[in-house]
Amino acid sequence: MPFGFHGLDLVVILVIALLIFGPKKLPEMGSAIGKSIQEFRKGMNELTAAKDNESASTASSSASLEAIEREIASKRAAAAAAEAERTHATSETTSEAKPTEQPVE
């Protein structure tokens, strides 16, 4: 039994509810409780579905971010290589352009 109630406990609770609310009001209250539980379950399902959709979109966006980060890293590496090549070519040009000075006698 749910919540540790035994059969006799539930019978006593139902008899007390019947005496307090009467036979006309008890079915209405049962119906209202059933509708409340149904709406609660529906709301929980909507929340979990929204959470699942969000986690799926987060996973795809994180994959996109990783691809963008790899692309940026490769472009930085290419730019660094081009800069090193340019610096190397400039240093060769300046060393060739400078004549060696010989003292005049």
Gaussian input, Z-matrix of N, CA and C with variables (Angstrom, degrees):
# hf/3-21g

backbone

0 1
 N
 C     1     B1
 C     2     B2     1     A1
 N     3     B3     2     A2     1     D1
 C     4     B4     3     A3     2     D2
 C     5     B5     4     A4     3     D3
 N     6     B6     5     A5     4     D4
 C     7     B7     6     A6     5     D5
 C     8     B8     7     A7     6     D6
 N     9     B9     8     A8     7     D7
 C    10    B10     9     A9     8     D8
 C    11    B11    10    A10     9     D9
 N    12    B12    11    A11    10    D10
 C    13    B13    12    A12    11    D11
 C    14    B14    13    A13    12    D12
 N    15    B15    14    A14    13    D13
 C    16    B16    15    A15    14    D14
 C    17    B17    16    A16    15    D15
 N    18    B18    17    A17    16    D16
 C    19    B19    18    A18    17    D17
 C    20    B20    19    A19    18    D18
 N    21    B21    20    A20    19    D19
 C    22    B22    21    A21    20    D20
 C    23    B23    22    A22    21    D21
 N    24    B24    23    A23    22    D22
 C    25    B25    24    A24    23    D23
 C    26    B26    25    A25    24    D24
 N    27    B27    26    A26    25    D25
 C    28    B28    27    A27    26    D26
 C    29    B29    28    A28    27    D27
 N    30    B30    29    A29    28    D28
 C    31    B31    30    A30    29    D29
 C    32    B32    31    A31    30    D30
 N    33    B33    32    A32    31    D31
 C    34    B34    33    A33    32    D32
 C    35    B35    34    A34    33    D33
 N    36    B36    35    A35    34    D34
 C    37    B37    36    A36    35    D35
 C    38    B38    37    A37    36    D36
 N    39    B39    38    A38    37    D37
 C    40    B40    39    A39    38    D38
 C    41    B41    40    A40    39    D39
 N    42    B42    41    A41    40    D40
 C    43    B43    42    A42    41    D41
 C    44    B44    43    A43    42    D42
 N    45    B45    44    A44    43    D43
 C    46    B46    45    A45    44    D44
 C    47    B47    46    A46    45    D45
 N    48    B48    47    A47    46    D46
 C    49    B49    48    A48    47    D47
 C    50    B50    49    A49    48    D48
 N    51    B51    50    A50    49    D49
 C    52    B52    51    A51    50    D50
 C    53    B53    52    A52    51    D51
 N    54    B54    53    A53    52    D52
 C    55    B55    54    A54    53    D53
 C    56    B56    55    A55    54    D54
 N    57    B57    56    A56    55    D55
 C    58    B58    57    A57    56    D56
 C    59    B59    58    A58    57    D57
 N    60    B60    59    A59    58    D58
 C    61    B61    60    A60    59    D59
 C    62    B62    61    A61    60    D60
 N    63    B63    62    A62    61    D61
 C    64    B64    63    A63    62    D62
 C    65    B65    64    A64    63    D63
 N    66    B66    65    A65    64    D64
 C    67    B67    66    A66    65    D65
 C    68    B68    67    A67    66    D66
 N    69    B69    68    A68    67    D67
 C    70    B70    69    A69    68    D68
 C    71    B71    70    A70    69    D69
 N    72    B72    71    A71    70    D70
 C    73    B73    72    A72    71    D71
 C    74    B74    73    A73    72    D72
 N    75    B75    74    A74    73    D73
 C    76    B76    75    A75    74    D74
 C    77    B77    76    A76    75    D75
 N    78    B78    77    A77    76    D76
 C    79    B79    78    A78    77    D77
 C    80    B80    79    A79    78    D78
 N    81    B81    80    A80    79    D79
 C    82    B82    81    A81    80    D80
 C    83    B83    82    A82    81    D81
 N    84    B84    83    A83    82    D82
 C    85    B85    84    A84    83    D83
 C    86    B86    85    A85    84    D84
 N    87    B87    86    A86    85    D85
 C    88    B88    87    A87    86    D86
 C    89    B89    88    A88    87    D87
 N    90    B90    89    A89    88    D88
 C    91    B91    90    A90    89    D89
 C    92    B92    91    A91    90    D90
 N    93    B93    92    A92    91    D91
 C    94    B94    93    A93    92    D92
 C    95    B95    94    A94    93    D93
 N    96    B96    95    A95    94    D94
 C    97    B97    96    A96    95    D95
 C    98    B98    97    A97    96    D96
 N    99    B99    98    A98    97    D97
 C   100   B100    99    A99    98    D98
 C   101   B101   100   A100    99    D99
 N   102   B102   101   A101   100   D100
 C   103   B103   102   A102   101   D101
 C   104   B104   103   A103   102   D102
 N   105   B105   104   A104   103   D103
 C   106   B106   105   A105   104   D104
 C   107   B107   106   A106   105   D105
 N   108   B108   107   A107   106   D106
 C   109   B109   108   A108   107   D107
 C   110   B110   109   A109   108   D108
 N   111   B111   110   A110   109   D109
 C   112   B112   111   A111   110   D110
 C   113   B113   112   A112   111   D111
 N   114   B114   113   A113   112   D112
 C   115   B115   114   A114   113   D113
 C   116   B116   115   A115   114   D114
 N   117   B117   116   A116   115   D115
 C   118   B118   117   A117   116   D116
 C   119   B119   118   A118   117   D117
 N   120   B120   119   A119   118   D118
 C   121   B121   120   A120   119   D119
 C   122   B122   121   A121   120   D120
 N   123   B123   122   A122   121   D121
 C   124   B124   123   A123   122   D122
 C   125   B125   124   A124   123   D123
 N   126   B126   125   A125   124   D124
 C   127   B127   126   A126   125   D125
 C   128   B128   127   A127   126   D126
 N   129   B129   128   A128   127   D127
 C   130   B130   129   A129   128   D128
 C   131   B131   130   A130   129   D129
 N   132   B132   131   A131   130   D130
 C   133   B133   132   A132   131   D131
 C   134   B134   133   A133   132   D132
 N   135   B135   134   A134   133   D133
 C   136   B136   135   A135   134   D134
 C   137   B137   136   A136   135   D135
 N   138   B138   137   A137   136   D136
 C   139   B139   138   A138   137   D137
 C   140   B140   139   A139   138   D138
 N   141   B141   140   A140   139   D139
 C   142   B142   141   A141   140   D140
 C   143   B143   142   A142   141   D141
 N   144   B144   143   A143   142   D142
 C   145   B145   144   A144   143   D143
 C   146   B146   145   A145   144   D144
 N   147   B147   146   A146   145   D145
 C   148   B148   147   A147   146   D146
 C   149   B149   148   A148   147   D147
 N   150   B150   149   A149   148   D148
 C   151   B151   150   A150   149   D149
 C   152   B152   151   A151   150   D150
 N   153   B153   152   A152   151   D151
 C   154   B154   153   A153   152   D152
 C   155   B155   154   A154   153   D153
 N   156   B156   155   A155   154   D154
 C   157   B157   156   A156   155   D155
 C   158   B158   157   A157   156   D156
 N   159   B159   158   A158   157   D157
 C   160   B160   159   A159   158   D158
 C   161   B161   160   A160   159   D159
 N   162   B162   161   A161   160   D160
 C   163   B163   162   A162   161   D161
 C   164   B164   163   A163   162   D162
 N   165   B165   164   A164   163   D163
 C   166   B166   165   A165   164   D164
 C   167   B167   166   A166   165   D165
 N   168   B168   167   A167   166   D166
 C   169   B169   168   A168   167   D167
 C   170   B170   169   A169   168   D168
 N   171   B171   170   A170   169   D169
 C   172   B172   171   A171   170   D170
 C   173   B173   172   A172   171   D171
 N   174   B174   173   A173   172   D172
 C   175   B175   174   A174   173   D173
 C   176   B176   175   A175   174   D174
 N   177   B177   176   A176   175   D175
 C   178   B178   177   A177   176   D176
 C   179   B179   178   A178   177   D177
 N   180   B180   179   A179   178   D178
 C   181   B181   180   A180   179   D179
 C   182   B182   181   A181   180   D180
 N   183   B183   182   A182   181   D181
 C   184   B184   183   A183   182   D182
 C   185   B185   184   A184   183   D183
 N   186   B186   185   A185   184   D184
 C   187   B187   186   A186   185   D185
 C   188   B188   187   A187   186   D186
 N   189   B189   188   A188   187   D187
 C   190   B190   189   A189   188   D188
 C   191   B191   190   A190   189   D189
 N   192   B192   191   A191   190   D190
 C   193   B193   192   A192   191   D191
 C   194   B194   193   A193   192   D192
 N   195   B195   194   A194   193   D193
 C   196   B196   195   A195   194   D194
 C   197   B197   196   A196   195   D195
 N   198   B198   197   A197   196   D196
 C   199   B199   198   A198   197   D197
 C   200   B200   199   A199   198   D198
 N   201   B201   200   A200   199   D199
 C   202   B202   201   A201   200   D200
 C   203   B203   202   A202   201   D201
 N   204   B204   203   A203   202   D202
 C   205   B205   204   A204   203   D203
 C   206   B206   205   A205   204   D204
 N   207   B207   206   A206   205   D205
 C   208   B208   207   A207   206   D206
 C   209   B209   208   A208   207   D207
 N   210   B210   209   A209   208   D208
 C   211   B211   210   A210   209   D209
 C   212   B212   211   A211   210   D210
 N   213   B213   212   A212   211   D211
 C   214   B214   213   A213   212   D212
 C   215   B215   214   A214   213   D213
 N   216   B216   215   A215   214   D214
 C   217   B217   216   A216   215   D215
 C   218   B218   217   A217   216   D216
 N   219   B219   218   A218   217   D217
 C   220   B220   219   A219   218   D218
 C   221   B221   220   A220   219   D219
 N   222   B222   221   A221   220   D220
 C   223   B223   222   A222   221   D221
 C   224   B224   223   A223   222   D222
 N   225   B225   224   A224   223   D223
 C   226   B226   225   A225   224   D224
 C   227   B227   226   A226   225   D225
 N   228   B228   227   A227   226   D226
 C   229   B229   228   A228   227   D227
 C   230   B230   229   A229   228   D228
 N   231   B231   230   A230   229   D229
 C   232   B232   231   A231   230   D230
 C   233   B233   232   A232   231   D231
 N   234   B234   233   A233   232   D232
 C   235   B235   234   A234   233   D233
 C   236   B236   235   A235   234   D234
 N   237   B237   236   A236   235   D235
 C   238   B238   237   A237   236   D236
 C   239   B239   238   A238   237   D237
 N   240   B240   239   A239   238   D238
 C   241   B241   240   A240   239   D239
 C   242   B242   241   A241   240   D240
 N   243   B243   242   A242   241   D241
 C   244   B244   243   A243   242   D242
 C   245   B245   244   A244   243   D243
 N   246   B246   245   A245   244   D244
 C   247   B247   246   A246   245   D245
 C   248   B248   247   A247   246   D246
 N   249   B249   248   A248   247   D247
 C   250   B250   249   A249   248   D248
 C   251   B251   250   A250   249   D249
 N   252   B252   251   A251   250   D250
 C   253   B253   252   A252   251   D251
 C   254   B254   253   A253   252   D252
 N   255   B255   254   A254   253   D253
 C   256   B256   255   A255   254   D254
 C   257   B257   256   A256   255   D255
 N   258   B258   257   A257   256   D256
 C   259   B259   258   A258   257   D257
 C   260   B260   259   A259   258   D258
 N   261   B261   260   A260   259   D259
 C   262   B262   261   A261   260   D260
 C   263   B263   262   A262   261   D261
 N   264   B264   263   A263   262   D262
 C   265   B265   264   A264   263   D263
 C   266   B266   265   A265   264   D264
 N   267   B267   266   A266   265   D265
 C   268   B268   267   A267   266   D266
 C   269   B269   268   A268   267   D267
 N   270   B270   269   A269   268   D268
 C   271   B271   270   A270   269   D269
 C   272   B272   271   A271   270   D270
 N   273   B273   272   A272   271   D271
 C   274   B274   273   A273   272   D272
 C   275   B275   274   A274   273   D273
 N   276   B276   275   A275   274   D274
 C   277   B277   276   A276   275   D275
 C   278   B278   277   A277   276   D276
 N   279   B279   278   A278   277   D277
 C   280   B280   279   A279   278   D278
 C   281   B281   280   A280   279   D279
 N   282   B282   281   A281   280   D280
 C   283   B283   282   A282   281   D281
 C   284   B284   283   A283   282   D282
 N   285   B285   284   A284   283   D283
 C   286   B286   285   A285   284   D284
 C   287   B287   286   A286   285   D285
 N   288   B288   287   A287   286   D286
 C   289   B289   288   A288   287   D287
 C   290   B290   289   A289   288   D288
 N   291   B291   290   A290   289   D289
 C   292   B292   291   A291   290   D290
 C   293   B293   292   A292   291   D291
 N   294   B294   293   A293   292   D292
 C   295   B295   294   A294   293   D293
 C   296   B296   295   A295   294   D294
 N   297   B297   296   A296   295   D295
 C   298   B298   297   A297   296   D296
 C   299   B299   298   A298   297   D297
 N   300   B300   299   A299   298   D298
 C   301   B301   300   A300   299   D299
 C   302   B302   301   A301   300   D300
 N   303   B303   302   A302   301   D301
 C   304   B304   303   A303   302   D302
 C   305   B305   304   A304   303   D303
 N   306   B306   305   A305   304   D304
 C   307   B307   306   A306   305   D305
 C   308   B308   307   A307   306   D306
 N   309   B309   308   A308   307   D307
 C   310   B310   309   A309   308   D308
 C   311   B311   310   A310   309   D309
 N   312   B312   311   A311   310   D310
 C   313   B313   312   A312   311   D311
 C   314   B314   313   A313   312   D312

   B1=1.4494
   B2=1.5276
   B3=1.3213
   B4=1.4650
   B5=1.5306
   B6=1.3060
   B7=1.4662
   B8=1.5260
   B9=1.3146
   B10=1.4527
   B11=1.5196
   B12=1.3487
   B13=1.4633
   B14=1.5203
   B15=1.2970
   B16=1.4550
   B17=1.5199
   B18=1.3059
   B19=1.4687
   B20=1.5147
   B21=1.3311
   B22=1.4672
   B23=1.5308
   B24=1.3378
   B25=1.4722
   B26=1.5226
   B27=1.3310
   B28=1.4571
   B29=1.5205
   B30=1.3199
   B31=1.4657
   B32=1.5196
   B33=1.3317
   B34=1.4665
   B35=1.5245
   B36=1.3304
   B37=1.4726
   B38=1.5220
   B39=1.3338
   B40=1.4609
   B41=1.5265
   B42=1.3315
   B43=1.4719
   B44=1.5273
   B45=1.3204
   B46=1.4774
   B47=1.5264
   B48=1.3316
   B49=1.4629
   B50=1.5238
   B51=1.3168
   B52=1.4676
   B53=1.5254
   B54=1.3336
   B55=1.4717
   B56=1.5187
   B57=1.3360
   B58=1.4764
   B59=1.5258
   B60=1.3296
   B61=1.4576
   B62=1.5219
   B63=1.2908
   B64=1.4638
   B65=1.5145
   B66=1.3231
   B67=1.4572
   B68=1.5422
   B69=1.3141
   B70=1.4617
   B71=1.5276
   B72=1.3018
   B73=1.4597
   B74=1.5345
   B75=1.3118
   B76=1.4611
   B77=1.5385
   B78=1.3425
   B79=1.4744
   B80=1.5242
   B81=1.3289
   B82=1.4697
   B83=1.5284
   B84=1.3309
   B85=1.4659
   B86=1.5268
   B87=1.3435
   B88=1.4669
   B89=1.5157
   B90=1.3361
   B91=1.4568
   B92=1.5318
   B93=1.3208
   B94=1.4674
   B95=1.5265
   B96=1.3298
   B97=1.4728
   B98=1.5319
   B99=1.3227
   B100=1.4654
   B101=1.5186
   B102=1.3445
   B103=1.4737
   B104=1.5195
   B105=1.3235
   B106=1.4668
   B107=1.5269
   B108=1.3183
   B109=1.4665
   B110=1.5265
   B111=1.3332
   B112=1.4598
   B113=1.5368
   B114=1.3218
   B115=1.4662
   B116=1.5269
   B117=1.3166
   B118=1.4610
   B119=1.5251
   B120=1.3245
   B121=1.4670
   B122=1.5318
   B123=1.3216
   B124=1.4666
   B125=1.5291
   B126=1.3134
   B127=1.4645
   B128=1.5183
   B129=1.3335
   B130=1.4696
   B131=1.5270
   B132=1.3301
   B133=1.4660
   B134=1.5196
   B135=1.3295
   B136=1.4616
   B137=1.5309
   B138=1.3256
   B139=1.4644
   B140=1.5212
   B141=1.3210
   B142=1.4639
   B143=1.5209
   B144=1.3456
   B145=1.4677
   B146=1.5277
   B147=1.3258
   B148=1.4654
   B149=1.5286
   B150=1.3128
   B151=1.4679
   B152=1.5263
   B153=1.3461
   B154=1.4591
   B155=1.5223
   B156=1.3390
   B157=1.4618
   B158=1.5200
   B159=1.3272
   B160=1.4624
   B161=1.5196
   B162=1.3273
   B163=1.4601
   B164=1.5212
   B165=1.3280
   B166=1.4644
   B167=1.5201
   B168=1.3334
   B169=1.4617
   B170=1.5210
   B171=1.3369
   B172=1.4605
   B173=1.5128
   B174=1.3332
   B175=1.4603
   B176=1.5193
   B177=1.3285
   B178=1.4643
   B179=1.5182
   B180=1.3298
   B181=1.4567
   B182=1.5187
   B183=1.3457
   B184=1.4599
   B185=1.5176
   B186=1.3417
   B187=1.4620
   B188=1.5248
   B189=1.3285
   B190=1.4609
   B191=1.5246
   B192=1.3120
   B193=1.4577
   B194=1.5234
   B195=1.3336
   B196=1.4589
   B197=1.5195
   B198=1.3211
   B199=1.4606
   B200=1.5250
   B201=1.3135
   B202=1.4635
   B203=1.5202
   B204=1.3439
   B205=1.4606
   B206=1.5302
   B207=1.3409
   B208=1.4651
   B209=1.5240
   B210=1.3269
   B211=1.4593
   B212=1.5213
   B213=1.3228
   B214=1.4619
   B215=1.5180
   B216=1.3279
   B217=1.4631
   B218=1.5220
   B219=1.3322
   B220=1.4668
   B221=1.5249
   B222=1.3385
   B223=1.4654
   B224=1.5239
   B225=1.3317
   B226=1.4621
   B227=1.5158
   B228=1.3288
   B229=1.4624
   B230=1.5257
   B231=1.3291
   B232=1.4620
   B233=1.5205
   B234=1.3242
   B235=1.4642
   B236=1.5231
   B237=1.3278
   B238=1.4629
   B239=1.5213
   B240=1.3286
   B241=1.4605
   B242=1.5245
   B243=1.3252
   B244=1.4590
   B245=1.5212
   B246=1.3109
   B247=1.4713
   B248=1.5221
   B249=1.3299
   B250=1.4717
   B251=1.5158
   B252=1.3127
   B253=1.4615
   B254=1.5255
   B255=1.3279
   B256=1.4603
   B257=1.5320
   B258=1.3235
   B259=1.4568
   B260=1.5299
   B261=1.3136
   B262=1.4665
   B263=1.5240
   B264=1.3449
   B265=1.4609
   B266=1.5241
   B267=1.3224
   B268=1.4525
   B269=1.5212
   B270=1.3070
   B271=1.4607
   B272=1.5251
   B273=1.3385
   B274=1.4616
   B275=1.5143
   B276=1.3236
   B277=1.4490
   B278=1.5172
   B279=1.3018
   B280=1.4598
   B281=1.5199
   B282=1.3116
   B283=1.4586
   B284=1.5170
   B285=1.3363
   B286=1.4561
   B287=1.5234
   B288=1.2902
   B289=1.4571
   B290=1.5224
   B291=1.3026
   B292=1.4552
   B293=1.5272
   B294=1.2977
   B295=1.4671
   B296=1.5151
   B297=1.2806
   B298=1.4549
   B299=1.5236
   B300=1.2547
   B301=1.4553
   B302=1.5300
   B303=1.3145
   B304=1.4481
   B305=1.5228
   B306=1.2655
   B307=1.4634
   B308=1.5313
   B309=1.2793
   B310=1.4677
   B311=1.5135
   B312=1.3159
   B313=1.4619
   B314=1.4653
   A1=109.77
   A2=117.30
   A3=119.78
   A4=111.81
   A5=115.35
   A6=123.91
   A7=113.22
   A8=118.80
   A9=121.48
   A10=114.36
   A11=118.44
   A12=120.54
   A13=108.97
   A14=115.76
   A15=121.46
   A16=108.52
   A17=116.68
   A18=121.31
   A19=112.93
   A20=116.89
   A21=120.58
   A22=111.02
   A23=116.68
   A24=120.14
   A25=111.19
   A26=116.34
   A27=120.01
   A28=111.60
   A29=118.10
   A30=121.27
   A31=109.81
   A32=117.60
   A33=121.03
   A34=110.50
   A35=117.63
   A36=120.88
   A37=110.34
   A38=118.29
   A39=120.97
   A40=111.67
   A41=118.46
   A42=121.42
   A43=109.72
   A44=117.36
   A45=120.71
   A46=109.86
   A47=118.17
   A48=121.57
   A49=110.29
   A50=117.44
   A51=121.65
   A52=110.63
   A53=116.40
   A54=119.85
   A55=111.66
   A56=117.40
   A57=120.37
   A58=111.29
   A59=117.52
   A60=120.71
   A61=113.35
   A62=119.81
   A63=122.13
   A64=111.59
   A65=116.16
   A66=120.63
   A67=114.04
   A68=118.58
   A69=120.83
   A70=111.49
   A71=116.55
   A72=120.67
   A73=112.08
   A74=118.95
   A75=122.89
   A76=112.95
   A77=121.47
   A78=120.13
   A79=113.00
   A80=116.82
   A81=120.07
   A82=110.43
   A83=115.81
   A84=119.49
   A85=110.85
   A86=117.09
   A87=120.78
   A88=111.57
   A89=115.85
   A90=120.88
   A91=110.68
   A92=116.47
   A93=120.71
   A94=111.07
   A95=116.05
   A96=119.63
   A97=109.82
   A98=117.75
   A99=121.40
   A100=112.38
   A101=116.60
   A102=120.25
   A103=111.09
   A104=116.84
   A105=120.60
   A106=110.88
   A107=116.30
   A108=120.19
   A109=110.28
   A110=116.56
   A111=120.58
   A112=110.69
   A113=117.97
   A114=121.11
   A115=111.29
   A116=116.54
   A117=120.33
   A118=110.28
   A119=117.27
   A120=120.97
   A121=110.83
   A122=116.17
   A123=120.65
   A124=110.37
   A125=116.57
   A126=121.04
   A127=112.25
   A128=116.21
   A129=119.70
   A130=110.90
   A131=117.17
   A132=120.47
   A133=111.07
   A134=117.58
   A135=120.86
   A136=110.81
   A137=116.55
   A138=119.84
   A139=111.30
   A140=117.37
   A141=119.45
   A142=110.81
   A143=117.60
   A144=120.39
   A145=109.81
   A146=117.45
   A147=120.89
   A148=110.25
   A149=116.88
   A150=120.70
   A151=110.24
   A152=117.73
   A153=121.09
   A154=110.89
   A155=116.75
   A156=120.43
   A157=110.47
   A158=116.26
   A159=120.77
   A160=110.62
   A161=117.28
   A162=119.44
   A163=110.70
   A164=117.94
   A165=120.63
   A166=110.64
   A167=117.19
   A168=119.66
   A169=110.76
   A170=117.37
   A171=120.69
   A172=110.43
   A173=117.21
   A174=120.81
   A175=110.80
   A176=117.17
   A177=119.46
   A178=110.81
   A179=118.32
   A180=120.07
   A181=110.88
   A182=118.28
   A183=119.67
   A184=110.44
   A185=117.81
   A186=120.80
   A187=109.96
   A188=116.58
   A189=120.62
   A190=110.26
   A191=117.27
   A192=120.62
   A193=111.17
   A194=117.00
   A195=119.86
   A196=110.80
   A197=118.03
   A198=121.33
   A199=110.54
   A200=116.91
   A201=121.29
   A202=110.15
   A203=116.91
   A204=120.11
   A205=111.17
   A206=117.90
   A207=120.40
   A208=110.83
   A209=116.89
   A210=120.90
   A211=110.75
   A212=116.82
   A213=120.66
   A214=110.41
   A215=116.95
   A216=120.57
   A217=111.31
   A218=116.95
   A219=119.09
   A220=111.27
   A221=117.67
   A222=120.35
   A223=111.08
   A224=117.04
   A225=119.63
   A226=111.12
   A227=116.55
   A228=120.37
   A229=110.60
   A230=116.88
   A231=120.59
   A232=110.59
   A233=117.31
   A234=120.81
   A235=110.58
   A236=116.83
   A237=120.09
   A238=110.62
   A239=117.53
   A240=120.84
   A241=110.74
   A242=117.07
   A243=120.45
   A244=110.69
   A245=117.49
   A246=121.68
   A247=110.74
   A248=116.15
   A249=119.16
   A250=110.37
   A251=117.37
   A252=120.93
   A253=110.74
   A254=116.19
   A255=121.11
   A256=110.20
   A257=116.80
   A258=121.28
   A259=110.12
   A260=116.86
   A261=121.44
   A262=110.19
   A263=117.86
   A264=121.88
   A265=110.22
   A266=118.08
   A267=121.80
   A268=110.42
   A269=118.18
   A270=120.53
   A271=110.77
   A272=118.42
   A273=120.78
   A274=110.49
   A275=118.52
   A276=122.77
   A277=110.77
   A278=118.12
   A279=120.70
   A280=111.16
   A281=119.24
   A282=120.10
   A283=110.66
   A284=118.87
   A285=121.82
   A286=110.96
   A287=118.51
   A288=122.46
   A289=112.19
   A290=118.20
   A291=120.21
   A292=109.70
   A293=116.74
   A294=117.43
   A295=109.22
   A296=114.63
   A297=117.36
   A298=107.39
   A299=116.00
   A300=120.29
   A301=109.21
   A302=112.67
   A303=118.48
   A304=107.69
   A305=116.27
   A306=117.86
   A307=110.60
   A308=115.32
   A309=122.25
   A310=107.80
   A311=118.18
   A312=121.35
   A313=112.57
   D1=149.45
   D2=-179.33
   D3=-71.89
   D4=145.98
   D5=175.27
   D6=61.96
   D7=18.35
   D8=177.29
   D9=76.40
   D10=13.90
   D11=176.49
   D12=-81.86
   D13=142.26
   D14=175.18
   D15=-100.17
   D16=173.06
   D17=-176.92
   D18=-58.11
   D19=-43.14
   D20=-178.76
   D21=-65.76
   D22=-37.92
   D23=178.61
   D24=-61.39
   D25=-43.82
   D26=-179.52
   D27=-66.69
   D28=-37.62
   D29=178.09
   D30=-63.41
   D31=-42.97
   D32=179.42
   D33=-63.68
   D34=-42.91
   D35=179.56
   D36=-63.68
   D37=-42.70
   D38=179.65
   D39=-66.07
   D40=-37.93
   D41=178.18
   D42=-65.38
   D43=-43.09
   D44=179.10
   D45=-63.85
   D46=-42.71
   D47=178.28
   D48=-63.35
   D49=-39.09
   D50=178.64
   D51=-64.00
   D52=-41.76
   D53=179.28
   D54=-68.13
   D55=-37.96
   D56=-177.24
   D57=-73.71
   D58=-49.11
   D59=-171.74
   D60=-95.95
   D61=-20.30
   D62=178.99
   D63=88.32
   D64=161.89
   D65=-176.14
   D66=-70.55
   D67=-22.01
   D68=-179.28
   D69=-81.51
   D70=-35.76
   D71=-174.73
   D72=-84.29
   D73=-26.44
   D74=-175.05
   D75=-61.58
   D76=-44.94
   D77=177.43
   D78=-64.18
   D79=-35.46
   D80=177.69
   D81=-64.41
   D82=-41.35
   D83=179.63
   D84=-66.95
   D85=-39.50
   D86=177.06
   D87=-61.90
   D88=-41.11
   D89=178.65
   D90=-64.69
   D91=-42.82
   D92=179.84
   D93=-64.06
   D94=-40.54
   D95=178.43
   D96=-65.77
   D97=-41.44
   D98=178.17
   D99=-61.89
   D100=-42.99
   D101=177.86
   D102=-65.07
   D103=-38.45
   D104=179.04
   D105=-63.41
   D106=-43.21
   D107=179.01
   D108=-64.94
   D109=-40.46
   D110=179.56
   D111=-63.70
   D112=-43.82
   D113=178.21
   D114=-65.26
   D115=-37.24
   D116=178.13
   D117=-62.88
   D118=-46.14
   D119=179.08
   D120=-62.79
   D121=-41.14
   D122=179.31
   D123=-61.97
   D124=-44.00
   D125=177.96
   D126=-63.31
   D127=-41.00
   D128=178.80
   D129=-65.34
   D130=-39.29
   D131=178.00
   D132=-64.30
   D133=-39.42
   D134=177.89
   D135=-64.72
   D136=-40.51
   D137=179.47
   D138=-65.91
   D139=-43.97
   D140=-179.32
   D141=-68.49
   D142=-34.93
   D143=177.39
   D144=-65.90
   D145=-41.99
   D146=178.24
   D147=-64.48
   D148=-39.43
   D149=179.29
   D150=-66.04
   D151=-41.22
   D152=178.28
   D153=-63.36
   D154=-42.26
   D155=178.54
   D156=-63.75
   D157=-40.47
   D158=-179.74
   D159=-65.26
   D160=-41.82
   D161=-179.56
   D162=-68.21
   D163=-33.97
   D164=177.31
   D165=-67.79
   D166=-42.27
   D167=178.83
   D168=-69.53
   D169=-32.59
   D170=176.92
   D171=-66.28
   D172=-39.47
   D173=179.04
   D174=-64.80
   D175=-42.85
   D176=-179.89
   D177=-69.99
   D178=-35.62
   D179=178.71
   D180=-71.43
   D181=-32.84
   D182=176.86
   D183=-68.79
   D184=-34.53
   D185=175.72
   D186=-65.72
   D187=-39.38
   D188=177.82
   D189=-65.39
   D190=-40.63
   D191=178.67
   D192=-63.52
   D193=-39.79
   D194=178.06
   D195=-63.77
   D196=-39.86
   D197=178.47
   D198=-64.51
   D199=-41.01
   D200=178.80
   D201=-65.28
   D202=-42.16
   D203=178.99
   D204=-63.27
   D205=-39.52
   D206=177.26
   D207=-64.10
   D208=-40.50
   D209=179.47
   D210=-64.48
   D211=-42.73
   D212=178.56
   D213=-63.43
   D214=-42.13
   D215=179.65
   D216=-62.75
   D217=-41.40
   D218=179.53
   D219=-67.37
   D220=-37.46
   D221=177.60
   D222=-67.15
   D223=-38.21
   D224=176.97
   D225=-64.74
   D226=-40.70
   D227=178.69
   D228=-63.95
   D229=-41.80
   D230=178.30
   D231=-64.83
   D232=-40.57
   D233=179.27
   D234=-66.52
   D235=-39.53
   D236=178.68
   D237=-66.01
   D238=-38.95
   D239=178.19
   D240=-66.23
   D241=-41.44
   D242=178.27
   D243=-64.89
   D244=-39.98
   D245=178.57
   D246=-65.03
   D247=-40.64
   D248=178.58
   D249=-66.24
   D250=-39.87
   D251=178.47
   D252=-65.35
   D253=-41.61
   D254=179.15
   D255=-64.37
   D256=-42.90
   D257=179.52
   D258=-64.61
   D259=-41.18
   D260=179.35
   D261=-64.37
   D262=-43.30
   D263=-180.00
   D264=-66.57
   D265=-37.86
   D266=179.58
   D267=-67.39
   D268=-39.72
   D269=-179.50
   D270=-68.97
   D271=-34.47
   D272=175.69
   D273=-67.63
   D274=-40.39
   D275=-179.03
   D276=-65.81
   D277=-43.03
   D278=-178.71
   D279=-69.91
   D280=-32.85
   D281=178.89
   D282=-73.18
   D283=-31.40
   D284=177.13
   D285=-76.51
   D286=-32.48
   D287=-176.28
   D288=-75.06
   D289=-27.28
   D290=-178.70
   D291=-80.29
   D292=116.99
   D293=175.53
   D294=-75.68
   D295=149.03
   D296=178.55
   D297=-79.76
   D298=130.25
   D299=-178.01
   D300=-83.49
   D301=130.36
   D302=176.40
   D303=-113.12
   D304=137.37
   D305=-179.11
   D306=-63.51
   D307=141.95
   D308=179.03
   D309=-86.85
   D310=129.64
   D311=-179.52
   D312=-108.18

